[in-house]
Amino acid sequence: MRNLFSIFLTSSAKLSVLLLLGSLIGACGFHLRKPVDLPDGMDQIYVKGLPPGSRFVNYLNQTVKLSDGQVTGDLSAAGLVLNVYNDHMDRREVSLSQTGKANEYELTYLLDYDLQLPDGEVVLPRQSIRVIRDYFNPQINVIGKSEEEGVIRNEMYKEAARTLLRRSEIALRRSDVPPAK
């Protein structure tokens, strides 16, 4: 039956099916997420409460650069001030093997913050971003699994940075804050 199906679908028919599927995906509203559109003058973000070289600040800077902005170390040049109250990564064992070693871990990243204008006006009141990931930890290839955990942690920081910028964009649009000078 499988050979009959592959004979039936010639290469041009396969191409037609792929084009049809591609057009259906576009018709359902699927599109790649664009960079965040921060208003003019608010594309310079000053981070208070975290050191400039922290992982989250590095990923926030990468994400802001995609939107033609940057994380600045100069408060007077900033259009927005990100106040970080808590930045914490936690790991807990979810399941254990018969020998008592962890088979599965849960990673949780928590970021408590608010967003203000340089003059102190609150644009986004204090709130939290929580990113949670589970991963399986077989007792084989332990070195490779530690590398996998590092990759997962980096992805969690990236997701938190994207979430923060999306929330910021929405808050800035709703508040009709005039652009910083």
QUITAGI-V829532 format. One record per pair of residues at least 4 apart in sequence whose ideal C-beta (glycine too) atoms are under 8 Angstrom apart, sorted by the first residue. I is the first residue (numbers start at 1). J is the second residue. D is the distance in Angstrom with one decimal. If there is no record, write none. Layout:
i:I j:J d:D
i:I j:J d:D
This chain:
i:1 j:5 d:6.5
i:2 j:6 d:6.5
i:3 j:7 d:6.2
i:4 j:8 d:6.3
i:5 j:9 d:6.6
i:8 j:13 d:7.6
i:9 j:13 d:4.6
i:9 j:14 d:5.2
i:9 j:17 d:7.3
i:10 j:14 d:7.1
i:11 j:15 d:6.4
i:12 j:16 d:6.5
i:13 j:17 d:6.5
i:14 j:18 d:6.5
i:15 j:19 d:6.3
i:16 j:20 d:6.3
i:17 j:21 d:6.4
i:18 j:22 d:6.3
i:19 j:23 d:6.4
i:20 j:24 d:6.4
i:21 j:25 d:6.6
i:22 j:26 d:6.7
i:23 j:27 d:6.1
i:24 j:28 d:6.5
i:25 j:30 d:5.0
i:26 j:30 d:6.7
i:26 j:31 d:7.9
i:35 j:63 d:8.0
i:35 j:66 d:4.2
i:35 j:67 d:4.2
i:35 j:68 d:7.9
i:36 j:63 d:7.5
i:36 j:64 d:7.9
i:36 j:66 d:7.8
i:36 j:67 d:4.7
i:36 j:162 d:7.8
i:36 j:165 d:4.1
i:36 j:166 d:6.1
i:36 j:168 d:7.3
i:36 j:169 d:4.8
i:37 j:67 d:6.7
i:37 j:169 d:6.1
i:38 j:42 d:5.0
i:38 j:43 d:4.7
i:38 j:64 d:7.8
i:38 j:67 d:5.6
i:38 j:69 d:5.7
i:38 j:79 d:8.0
i:38 j:80 d:7.9
i:38 j:165 d:7.4
i:38 j:168 d:7.0
i:38 j:169 d:6.2
i:38 j:172 d:6.9
i:39 j:43 d:7.9
i:39 j:172 d:5.5
i:39 j:173 d:7.9
i:39 j:177 d:7.5
i:39 j:179 d:5.6
i:40 j:179 d:4.7
i:41 j:79 d:4.6
i:41 j:179 d:3.6
i:41 j:180 d:4.0
i:41 j:181 d:6.5
i:42 j:79 d:3.7
i:42 j:80 d:5.1
i:42 j:172 d:6.3
i:42 j:177 d:7.6
i:42 j:179 d:6.5
i:42 j:180 d:6.0
i:43 j:64 d:7.1
i:43 j:67 d:6.6
i:43 j:68 d:6.2
i:43 j:69 d:3.1
i:43 j:70 d:7.3
i:43 j:79 d:6.5
i:44 j:69 d:6.4
i:44 j:70 d:6.3
i:44 j:72 d:4.8
i:44 j:77 d:5.4
i:44 j:78 d:4.9
i:44 j:79 d:4.9
i:44 j:80 d:7.3
i:45 j:60 d:7.3
i:45 j:64 d:6.1
i:45 j:69 d:6.8
i:45 j:70 d:7.5
i:45 j:71 d:5.2
i:45 j:72 d:6.8
i:45 j:78 d:6.3
i:45 j:79 d:7.4
i:45 j:80 d:4.9
i:45 j:81 d:7.6
i:45 j:82 d:5.7
i:46 j:71 d:7.5
i:46 j:72 d:5.6
i:46 j:73 d:7.4
i:46 j:74 d:7.3
i:46 j:75 d:5.0
i:46 j:77 d:7.9
i:46 j:78 d:3.6
i:46 j:80 d:7.2
i:46 j:81 d:5.0
i:46 j:82 d:7.0
i:46 j:118 d:7.6
i:47 j:52 d:7.5
i:47 j:57 d:5.4
i:47 j:60 d:7.0
i:47 j:71 d:5.9
i:47 j:82 d:4.9
i:47 j:84 d:6.6
i:48 j:81 d:6.0
i:48 j:82 d:6.7
i:48 j:83 d:5.0
i:48 j:84 d:6.8
i:49 j:82 d:8.0
i:49 j:83 d:5.8
i:49 j:84 d:3.5
i:49 j:85 d:6.4
i:49 j:87 d:7.5
i:49 j:113 d:7.9
i:50 j:54 d:4.6
i:50 j:56 d:6.3
i:50 j:57 d:5.3
i:50 j:84 d:4.9
i:50 j:87 d:5.8
i:51 j:57 d:7.2
i:52 j:57 d:5.9
i:52 j:71 d:7.9
i:52 j:73 d:6.0
i:53 j:57 d:7.0
i:53 j:58 d:7.0
i:54 j:58 d:7.0
i:54 j:87 d:7.1
i:55 j:59 d:6.4
i:55 j:153 d:7.6
i:55 j:154 d:7.2
i:55 j:157 d:5.1
i:56 j:60 d:6.0
i:56 j:84 d:7.9
i:56 j:87 d:5.9
i:56 j:111 d:6.8
i:56 j:157 d:5.2
i:56 j:160 d:6.5
i:56 j:161 d:6.7
i:57 j:61 d:6.3
i:57 j:71 d:6.2
i:58 j:62 d:6.7
i:58 j:157 d:7.9
i:59 j:63 d:6.3
i:59 j:154 d:7.3
i:59 j:157 d:4.4
i:59 j:158 d:4.9
i:59 j:160 d:7.7
i:59 j:161 d:4.6
i:60 j:64 d:6.1
i:60 j:71 d:5.8
i:60 j:82 d:7.8
i:60 j:161 d:4.3
i:60 j:164 d:6.9
i:60 j:165 d:7.8
i:61 j:65 d:6.3
i:61 j:70 d:6.5
i:61 j:71 d:4.2
i:62 j:66 d:7.2
i:62 j:158 d:7.7
i:62 j:161 d:7.5
i:63 j:67 d:7.4
i:63 j:158 d:7.1
i:63 j:161 d:4.4
i:63 j:162 d:5.7
i:63 j:165 d:5.8
i:64 j:69 d:4.3
i:64 j:70 d:5.8
i:64 j:71 d:5.9
i:64 j:165 d:6.8
i:65 j:69 d:6.8
i:65 j:70 d:6.2
i:67 j:165 d:7.1
i:72 j:77 d:5.1
i:72 j:78 d:5.5
i:74 j:78 d:6.9
i:75 j:81 d:7.1
i:75 j:118 d:6.5
i:76 j:118 d:7.5
i:78 j:118 d:5.6
i:78 j:180 d:7.7
i:79 j:117 d:7.6
i:79 j:118 d:7.3
i:79 j:179 d:7.3
i:79 j:180 d:3.9
i:80 j:115 d:6.0
i:80 j:116 d:7.4
i:80 j:117 d:6.8
i:80 j:118 d:7.9
i:80 j:123 d:7.1
i:80 j:168 d:7.0
i:80 j:180 d:7.8
i:81 j:115 d:7.2
i:81 j:116 d:4.7
i:81 j:117 d:7.1
i:81 j:118 d:5.9
i:82 j:113 d:5.9
i:82 j:114 d:8.0
i:82 j:115 d:5.9
i:82 j:164 d:7.5
i:83 j:113 d:6.1
i:83 j:114 d:5.1
i:83 j:115 d:7.5
i:83 j:116 d:6.5
i:84 j:111 d:6.7
i:84 j:112 d:7.2
i:84 j:113 d:5.0
i:85 j:112 d:4.3
i:85 j:113 d:6.4
i:85 j:114 d:7.6
i:85 j:126 d:6.8
i:86 j:110 d:6.2
i:86 j:111 d:7.0
i:86 j:112 d:3.9
i:86 j:128 d:7.9
i:87 j:110 d:7.6
i:87 j:111 d:5.6
i:87 j:112 d:7.9
i:88 j:109 d:7.3
i:88 j:110 d:4.9
i:89 j:107 d:6.8
i:89 j:108 d:7.3
i:89 j:109 d:5.1
i:89 j:110 d:8.0
i:89 j:153 d:6.4
i:89 j:156 d:7.6
i:90 j:107 d:7.2
i:90 j:108 d:4.7
i:90 j:109 d:7.8
i:90 j:110 d:7.4
i:91 j:105 d:5.5
i:91 j:106 d:7.2
i:91 j:107 d:5.4
i:91 j:108 d:7.8
i:91 j:149 d:7.9
i:92 j:105 d:6.9
i:92 j:106 d:5.3
i:92 j:108 d:7.6
i:93 j:102 d:4.2
i:93 j:104 d:7.4
i:93 j:105 d:6.1
i:93 j:106 d:8.0
i:94 j:102 d:7.8
i:94 j:103 d:7.8
i:94 j:104 d:4.2
i:94 j:105 d:6.2
i:94 j:106 d:5.0
i:94 j:134 d:6.3
i:95 j:102 d:7.4
i:95 j:103 d:4.7
i:95 j:104 d:4.5
i:96 j:100 d:5.6
i:96 j:101 d:6.6
i:96 j:102 d:6.1
i:96 j:103 d:6.3
i:97 j:101 d:4.9
i:97 j:102 d:7.6
i:97 j:103 d:5.1
i:97 j:139 d:6.6
i:99 j:139 d:7.9
i:101 j:139 d:5.9
i:102 j:137 d:5.6
i:103 j:136 d:6.7
i:103 j:137 d:5.9
i:103 j:138 d:7.2
i:103 j:139 d:8.0
i:104 j:134 d:6.1
i:104 j:135 d:7.1
i:104 j:136 d:5.4
i:104 j:137 d:6.2
i:105 j:134 d:7.0
i:105 j:135 d:5.9
i:105 j:137 d:5.7
i:105 j:149 d:7.4
i:106 j:132 d:6.5
i:106 j:133 d:7.3
i:106 j:134 d:5.1
i:107 j:132 d:7.1
i:107 j:133 d:4.9
i:107 j:134 d:7.7
i:107 j:135 d:7.3
i:107 j:149 d:7.2
i:107 j:152 d:6.1
i:107 j:153 d:6.5
i:107 j:156 d:6.5
i:108 j:130 d:6.6
i:108 j:131 d:7.3
i:108 j:132 d:5.1
i:109 j:129 d:7.9
i:109 j:130 d:7.2
i:109 j:131 d:4.6
i:109 j:132 d:7.9
i:109 j:153 d:7.6
i:109 j:156 d:4.5
i:109 j:157 d:6.9
i:109 j:160 d:5.9
i:110 j:128 d:6.2
i:110 j:129 d:7.4
i:110 j:130 d:5.4
i:111 j:128 d:6.7
i:111 j:129 d:4.5
i:111 j:130 d:7.9
i:111 j:160 d:5.3
i:111 j:164 d:7.2
i:112 j:126 d:6.6
i:112 j:127 d:7.5
i:112 j:128 d:5.0
i:113 j:126 d:7.1
i:113 j:127 d:7.0
i:113 j:128 d:7.8
i:113 j:129 d:7.5
i:113 j:164 d:7.0
i:114 j:122 d:6.2
i:114 j:124 d:6.0
i:114 j:125 d:5.8
i:114 j:126 d:4.3
i:114 j:127 d:7.2
i:115 j:122 d:7.4
i:115 j:123 d:4.8
i:115 j:124 d:3.8
i:115 j:168 d:5.7
i:115 j:171 d:6.6
i:116 j:120 d:5.9
i:116 j:121 d:6.2
i:116 j:122 d:5.4
i:116 j:123 d:6.1
i:117 j:121 d:4.5
i:117 j:123 d:6.2
i:117 j:177 d:6.6
i:117 j:180 d:6.7
i:118 j:180 d:6.7
i:121 j:177 d:7.6
i:123 j:168 d:7.5
i:123 j:171 d:5.3
i:123 j:172 d:6.3
i:123 j:175 d:5.8
i:123 j:177 d:6.1
i:124 j:167 d:6.4
i:124 j:168 d:6.4
i:124 j:171 d:4.2
i:127 j:167 d:7.7
i:129 j:160 d:5.0
i:129 j:163 d:5.2
i:129 j:164 d:6.2
i:129 j:167 d:8.0
i:131 j:156 d:4.5
i:131 j:159 d:5.2
i:131 j:160 d:5.4
i:131 j:163 d:7.7
i:133 j:152 d:5.3
i:133 j:155 d:7.6
i:133 j:156 d:6.0
i:135 j:145 d:7.9
i:135 j:148 d:6.5
i:135 j:149 d:6.8
i:135 j:152 d:5.8
i:137 j:145 d:5.4
i:138 j:145 d:7.4
i:141 j:145 d:6.0
i:142 j:146 d:6.8
i:143 j:147 d:7.0
i:144 j:148 d:6.4
i:145 j:149 d:6.5
i:146 j:150 d:6.8
i:147 j:151 d:6.6
i:148 j:152 d:6.4
i:149 j:153 d:6.3
i:150 j:154 d:6.5
i:151 j:155 d:6.5
i:152 j:156 d:6.5
i:153 j:157 d:6.7
i:154 j:158 d:6.5
i:155 j:159 d:6.3
i:156 j:160 d:6.4
i:157 j:161 d:6.4
i:158 j:162 d:6.4
i:159 j:163 d:6.2
i:160 j:164 d:6.3
i:161 j:165 d:6.6
i:162 j:166 d:6.3
i:163 j:167 d:6.3
i:164 j:168 d:6.2
i:165 j:169 d:6.3
i:166 j:170 d:6.6
i:167 j:171 d:6.2
i:168 j:172 d:6.1
i:169 j:173 d:6.4
i:170 j:174 d:6.3
i:171 j:175 d:6.0
i:172 j:177 d:5.9
